[in-house]
Amino acid sequence: MSARATTRRRQLGATMRKLRARAGMTLEDAGHLVGVSKATVSRYETQAGPVKWPIVEALCREYGATDAELKAVVELAKGAKRQGWWNSIADSIPESMNLLLTLEDEAVREDHFNCLYVPGLLQTRAYTEAVQYASEMRLPPEEIERLVDIRMKRQEILDRPKPPHLWAILDESVIRRVVGSRQVMKAQLERLLEANESQHITLQVLPFSKGAHSAAMGSFVIIGGPEPSLDVVYVDTHVGSLFMEQDKELDRYRLAFEYLRAQALDMAASSALIKRVHEEL
């Protein structure tokens, strides 16, 4: 998955492919119906160049798109050229981070399961610094601070007039692992308690007492688009970041998240556990 095309352009192409396949049409069939070439339809689906939203709308109507699908796809087409705040530094950050920032900028929700660290969108600066210094020991301090600055900037999506809904499920090890120092960790736990009072943040803790669970494969994020077909799963691994958008992959992680939500403590009990760990520190 390339970060060079905007995520809207990538999502637009993927959605148009799915709609055409659902309608059982070939590229040539679709082009004939709206008066464009087979190559033009293919270009729209493969992100190879600019798009005209009236053609996108016409194609989607021929594919039998629902009103909700049509609205979402046309909005994607109209905003396909929009760039985010990080565009000026895109060439100096890893491509995977460029894509993550783009996905988050356009997300309507994010479902997180974390078994190691607090989600980046909820980290304090001191906690982020401790994580970065532990994970990126070979980088010079100024580069680490730049990465910290980017993570802090990312968090501004939660302050928008219409922020994405963040649903975070934390393994109990996340709130018990002392990152940085006891004082850093206490401040981080206070940040989590504050977050769980927000209308657009849901925070649950999965206690050790639940034993084995459905996400033994590790941490993951489901980044939600305007329609479920635009969702992407993000997994950060030791060998690089993975972005998955196939239906089978999405279904697997969605099901895992549903099981985790059922196994985890509710919001009130989660806050109570976080307060207890805070007092122990």
Secondary structure, DSSP 8 states (H G I E B T S, - for coil): --SSS-HHHHHHHHHHHHHHHHHT--HHHHHHHHT--HHHHHHHHTT-S---HHHHHHHHHHTT--HHHHHHHHHHHHTTT---GGGGGGGGS-HHHHHHHHHHHT-SEEEEEESSS--GGG--HHHHHHHHHHH-TTS-HHHHHHHHHHHHHHGGGGGSSS--EEEEEEEHHHHHS--S-HHHHHHHHHHHHHHTTSTTEEEEEE-GGG-S-TTTT--EEEEE-SSGGG-EEEEEETTEEEEE--HHHHHHHHHHHHHHHHHS--HHHHHHHHHHHHHH-
